[in-house]
Amino acid sequence: MKGAGSSFGFPSITDLGACLELESQQENPERSRRYVYELSALLDATDERSRVIADEPGSAVRRSRRIVLVEDQDELRASVSALLQHYGHRVSEASDGVAGLARILDERPEFAIVDIGLRGLDGYHIARRVRAVLGSSIRLIASTGHGLASDRCEALAAGFDVHLVKPFDFAVLEALLQTR
């Protein structure tokens, strides 16, 4: 809901998906305030496009996912890719923003894990472009070293579904990959 504010102290509310920005502008700028609230996002567990796999006998059933991993740190990209593949996922990699965007748009994976601070195009630009072309057919996961609430809200506003702070817990990532 944009444009609900005025200079008379009524708040301006911006809906950023999982974040809500509230700004109160006063005639005296020192009295103006800006608040960003992070709201809980529900995960969509209805997509059945992936094949079902079992990790080990007796383990819970898991789905193998098609994933594009865009990360400019070679060692981190190799490690995350190896772990994802170990868990049965099909992973395609890119080491910069331009190649990452091209790979996502070409391959149309179920998930993309995208670093924010990339060469060429940053992760925010990638998320906006992917959303414009692919809409909600893909889950976008931001991977970044910046963990403030404002960083999370900026990522969500750009089109990411999830914001993970490096180093992230791989179990959390794997759980996210199983939610759709």
Contacts in CASP RR format, 6 or more apart in sequence:
PFRMAT RR
TARGET T0000
AUTHOR 0000-0000-0000
METHOD contacts of the structure
MODEL  1
MKGAGSSFGFPSITDLGACLELESQQENPERSRRYVYELSALLDATDERS
RVIADEPGSAVRRSRRIVLVEDQDELRASVSALLQHYGHRVSEASDGVAG
LARILDERPEFAIVDIGLRGLDGYHIARRVRAVLGSSIRLIASTGHGLAS
DRCEALAAGFDVHLVKPFDFAVLEALLQTR
1 13 0 8 1.000
1 14 0 8 1.000
1 15 0 8 1.000
2 12 0 8 1.000
2 13 0 8 1.000
2 14 0 8 1.000
2 15 0 8 1.000
3 12 0 8 1.000
4 10 0 8 1.000
4 11 0 8 1.000
4 12 0 8 1.000
4 13 0 8 1.000
5 11 0 8 1.000
5 12 0 8 1.000
5 13 0 8 1.000
5 23 0 8 1.000
5 25 0 8 1.000
6 12 0 8 1.000
6 25 0 8 1.000
7 25 0 8 1.000
7 26 0 8 1.000
7 27 0 8 1.000
9 24 0 8 1.000
9 25 0 8 1.000
9 26 0 8 1.000
10 24 0 8 1.000
11 22 0 8 1.000
11 23 0 8 1.000
11 24 0 8 1.000
12 22 0 8 1.000
12 23 0 8 1.000
12 24 0 8 1.000
12 25 0 8 1.000
13 20 0 8 1.000
13 21 0 8 1.000
13 22 0 8 1.000
13 23 0 8 1.000
14 20 0 8 1.000
14 21 0 8 1.000
14 23 0 8 1.000
16 153 0 8 1.000
16 156 0 8 1.000
16 157 0 8 1.000
17 39 0 8 1.000
17 41 0 8 1.000
17 156 0 8 1.000
17 157 0 8 1.000
18 38 0 8 1.000
18 39 0 8 1.000
18 40 0 8 1.000
18 41 0 8 1.000
18 153 0 8 1.000
18 156 0 8 1.000
19 36 0 8 1.000
19 37 0 8 1.000
19 38 0 8 1.000
19 39 0 8 1.000
19 149 0 8 1.000
19 152 0 8 1.000
19 153 0 8 1.000
19 156 0 8 1.000
19 157 0 8 1.000
20 36 0 8 1.000
20 37 0 8 1.000
20 39 0 8 1.000
21 34 0 8 1.000
21 35 0 8 1.000
21 36 0 8 1.000
21 37 0 8 1.000
21 153 0 8 1.000
22 34 0 8 1.000
22 35 0 8 1.000
22 36 0 8 1.000
22 37 0 8 1.000
23 32 0 8 1.000
23 33 0 8 1.000
23 34 0 8 1.000
23 35 0 8 1.000
24 32 0 8 1.000
24 33 0 8 1.000
24 34 0 8 1.000
25 32 0 8 1.000
26 32 0 8 1.000
36 149 0 8 1.000
36 150 0 8 1.000
36 153 0 8 1.000
38 149 0 8 1.000
38 152 0 8 1.000
38 153 0 8 1.000
41 156 0 8 1.000
41 161 0 8 1.000
43 176 0 8 1.000
43 179 0 8 1.000
43 180 0 8 1.000
44 179 0 8 1.000
44 180 0 8 1.000
45 179 0 8 1.000
45 180 0 8 1.000
46 180 0 8 1.000
47 110 0 8 1.000
47 180 0 8 1.000
49 110 0 8 1.000
50 63 0 8 1.000
50 64 0 8 1.000
50 65 0 8 1.000
50 66 0 8 1.000
50 110 0 8 1.000
51 63 0 8 1.000
51 64 0 8 1.000
52 61 0 8 1.000
52 62 0 8 1.000
52 63 0 8 1.000
52 64 0 8 1.000
53 61 0 8 1.000
53 62 0 8 1.000
53 63 0 8 1.000
53 64 0 8 1.000
53 88 0 8 1.000
54 61 0 8 1.000
54 62 0 8 1.000
55 62 0 8 1.000
55 87 0 8 1.000
62 87 0 8 1.000
62 178 0 8 1.000
63 177 0 8 1.000
63 178 0 8 1.000
64 88 0 8 1.000
64 89 0 8 1.000
64 90 0 8 1.000
65 89 0 8 1.000
65 90 0 8 1.000
65 109 0 8 1.000
65 110 0 8 1.000
65 111 0 8 1.000
65 177 0 8 1.000
66 89 0 8 1.000
66 90 0 8 1.000
66 92 0 8 1.000
66 107 0 8 1.000
66 109 0 8 1.000
66 110 0 8 1.000
66 111 0 8 1.000
67 84 0 8 1.000
67 89 0 8 1.000
67 90 0 8 1.000
67 91 0 8 1.000
67 92 0 8 1.000
67 109 0 8 1.000
67 110 0 8 1.000
67 111 0 8 1.000
67 112 0 8 1.000
67 113 0 8 1.000
67 177 0 8 1.000
68 91 0 8 1.000
68 92 0 8 1.000
68 93 0 8 1.000
68 94 0 8 1.000
68 100 0 8 1.000
68 103 0 8 1.000
68 104 0 8 1.000
68 107 0 8 1.000
68 109 0 8 1.000
68 111 0 8 1.000
68 112 0 8 1.000
68 113 0 8 1.000
69 77 0 8 1.000
69 80 0 8 1.000
69 81 0 8 1.000
69 84 0 8 1.000
69 91 0 8 1.000
69 92 0 8 1.000
69 93 0 8 1.000
69 94 0 8 1.000
69 112 0 8 1.000
69 113 0 8 1.000
70 93 0 8 1.000
70 94 0 8 1.000
70 95 0 8 1.000
70 96 0 8 1.000
70 97 0 8 1.000
70 99 0 8 1.000
70 100 0 8 1.000
70 103 0 8 1.000
70 104 0 8 1.000
70 112 0 8 1.000
70 113 0 8 1.000
70 114 0 8 1.000
70 115 0 8 1.000
70 118 0 8 1.000
70 123 0 8 1.000
70 126 0 8 1.000
71 77 0 8 1.000
71 80 0 8 1.000
71 93 0 8 1.000
71 95 0 8 1.000
71 113 0 8 1.000
71 115 0 8 1.000
71 143 0 8 1.000
72 95 0 8 1.000
72 96 0 8 1.000
72 97 0 8 1.000
72 115 0 8 1.000
72 117 0 8 1.000
72 118 0 8 1.000
72 119 0 8 1.000
73 115 0 8 1.000
74 95 0 8 1.000
76 166 0 8 1.000
77 93 0 8 1.000
77 95 0 8 1.000
80 113 0 8 1.000
80 170 0 8 1.000
81 91 0 8 1.000
81 93 0 8 1.000
83 170 0 8 1.000
84 91 0 8 1.000
85 91 0 8 1.000
87 174 0 8 1.000
89 177 0 8 1.000
92 103 0 8 1.000
92 107 0 8 1.000
92 109 0 8 1.000
94 100 0 8 1.000
94 102 0 8 1.000
94 103 0 8 1.000
96 118 0 8 1.000
96 119 0 8 1.000
96 120 0 8 1.000
96 121 0 8 1.000
97 118 0 8 1.000
97 119 0 8 1.000
97 120 0 8 1.000
97 121 0 8 1.000
97 122 0 8 1.000
97 123 0 8 1.000
97 125 0 8 1.000
97 126 0 8 1.000
98 120 0 8 1.000
98 121 0 8 1.000
100 114 0 8 1.000
100 126 0 8 1.000
101 121 0 8 1.000
101 125 0 8 1.000
101 126 0 8 1.000
101 129 0 8 1.000
101 130 0 8 1.000
104 112 0 8 1.000
104 126 0 8 1.000
104 130 0 8 1.000
104 134 0 8 1.000
104 138 0 8 1.000
105 129 0 8 1.000
105 130 0 8 1.000
105 133 0 8 1.000
105 134 0 8 1.000
108 134 0 8 1.000
108 137 0 8 1.000
108 138 0 8 1.000
109 138 0 8 1.000
110 138 0 8 1.000
110 139 0 8 1.000
110 180 0 8 1.000
111 138 0 8 1.000
111 139 0 8 1.000
111 140 0 8 1.000
111 141 0 8 1.000
111 177 0 8 1.000
111 180 0 8 1.000
112 126 0 8 1.000
112 130 0 8 1.000
112 138 0 8 1.000
112 139 0 8 1.000
112 140 0 8 1.000
112 141 0 8 1.000
113 141 0 8 1.000
113 143 0 8 1.000
113 164 0 8 1.000
113 173 0 8 1.000
114 123 0 8 1.000
114 126 0 8 1.000
114 127 0 8 1.000
114 140 0 8 1.000
114 141 0 8 1.000
114 142 0 8 1.000
114 143 0 8 1.000
114 160 0 8 1.000
115 123 0 8 1.000
115 143 0 8 1.000
115 144 0 8 1.000
116 122 0 8 1.000
116 123 0 8 1.000
116 124 0 8 1.000
116 142 0 8 1.000
116 143 0 8 1.000
116 144 0 8 1.000
116 145 0 8 1.000
116 146 0 8 1.000
116 155 0 8 1.000
117 123 0 8 1.000
117 144 0 8 1.000
118 126 0 8 1.000
121 129 0 8 1.000
123 142 0 8 1.000
123 158 0 8 1.000
124 154 0 8 1.000
124 155 0 8 1.000
124 158 0 8 1.000
125 158 0 8 1.000
127 140 0 8 1.000
127 142 0 8 1.000
127 155 0 8 1.000
127 158 0 8 1.000
127 159 0 8 1.000
127 160 0 8 1.000
128 158 0 8 1.000
128 159 0 8 1.000
130 138 0 8 1.000
130 140 0 8 1.000
130 159 0 8 1.000
131 140 0 8 1.000
131 159 0 8 1.000
139 161 0 8 1.000
139 162 0 8 1.000
139 176 0 8 1.000
139 180 0 8 1.000
140 159 0 8 1.000
140 160 0 8 1.000
140 161 0 8 1.000
140 162 0 8 1.000
141 160 0 8 1.000
141 161 0 8 1.000
141 162 0 8 1.000
141 163 0 8 1.000
141 164 0 8 1.000
141 173 0 8 1.000
141 176 0 8 1.000
142 155 0 8 1.000
142 160 0 8 1.000
142 162 0 8 1.000
142 163 0 8 1.000
142 164 0 8 1.000
143 164 0 8 1.000
143 166 0 8 1.000
143 168 0 8 1.000
144 151 0 8 1.000
144 155 0 8 1.000
144 163 0 8 1.000
144 164 0 8 1.000
144 165 0 8 1.000
144 166 0 8 1.000
145 165 0 8 1.000
145 166 0 8 1.000
146 165 0 8 1.000
147 163 0 8 1.000
147 165 0 8 1.000
151 163 0 8 1.000
152 163 0 8 1.000
155 163 0 8 1.000
156 163 0 8 1.000
162 176 0 8 1.000
164 172 0 8 1.000
164 173 0 8 1.000
END
